[in-house]
Amino acid sequence: MARVYAMFAVLFVHVTSLGFAKTSPDSFVFPFYVLLNVLGKIGVPTFLLLSSLVLFYTYYEKPINRVTIQKFYKNRLLYILVPYLSFSVIYFFVKFFLDHAPVSFNDFIIQLSKSIAFGTAYTHLYFIVILLQFYLIFPFLLWLFQRYPFFRKHAIWIGILVQFLWVYTNMNYLQTPRKASILFSYASFCLTGAYLAIYYERIYNWIKDIKRSIHYIVVNFILFGFVWGIYSFLIYDIQTKRLIVSSLVHEVFWSGFGLISATFILTLSILSYEQISSKSKKHFLELGELSFGIFMIHPLILLVMRQLLSSGSPFVFHSWQIISAVVMYFASYYIVKWILLYVPHSWILFGKSSLKNMLIHH
């Protein structure tokens, strides 16, 4: 369920991006765009934390040997890298077609190669580049955690330290323009996920026992609401030019908001999974199977909607943002589901999915 919540967060940040960028800060609807756009920013930290949690939970008790490592990389190359390459090419060609910019064949190949290398073929694909970097070093991290108890016990603090050492180093010395595509920028989320994976059974059983965990739950929910509000006010004040903050201060706020929000989503998913009906659980499981495909294709649907109507009167413009959000979600959902169920070799686009088996057994 946490993966589904994170997916909806990503949809929020993308569907509100045009309204956030084009709406005047003086408009009464602008604060709503800020709130929803900021809420959407929890998607990437949550996805990374969950990806790390799932990997460490799956492999932590397994021995690190050639067979394990080969199987791990084979699955990631087939079901993550291949879809990434497929959609990078698709989005690159779509942008190339829309830009109508004449370019030589050599420049075309160079631009395509750079787009694939840095995840810049479209706005959301940088996330897959981050994931691939994490997969690359995962066996080493797994060995580190298995071998040294110190890293297991202090993973969260180590992650925060590594992330801010990288931020400081990049800000003062490297100044790379593609910081968002580099794994170190998200170290706290990845290592927090690793820590939670190692102690997951204990944490899960504690949280679902509301009588024991009620104080944590209340504090977690209040803290999430507080940091969401504070970060939204910060972004609003920056956009209205009432406040100027350094990139380091912004990084601190974003990282804190992302880490607290990711733990909130995980807590919420545990609690809601224990409370909802079996029918609702089935629907959430199905959405979880579709989430990777929806993540990959939804910006394409949104792009089509924005080509149809990119401006207009305030009422028309804001109404179209809502219509676009609804169409984007349902179109993505049904396209991905249909392709996974009926198109051979659908893994080339949407990776590995057990959707067919899940529907057969239900």
Disulfide bonds with the S-S distance in Angstrom:
none
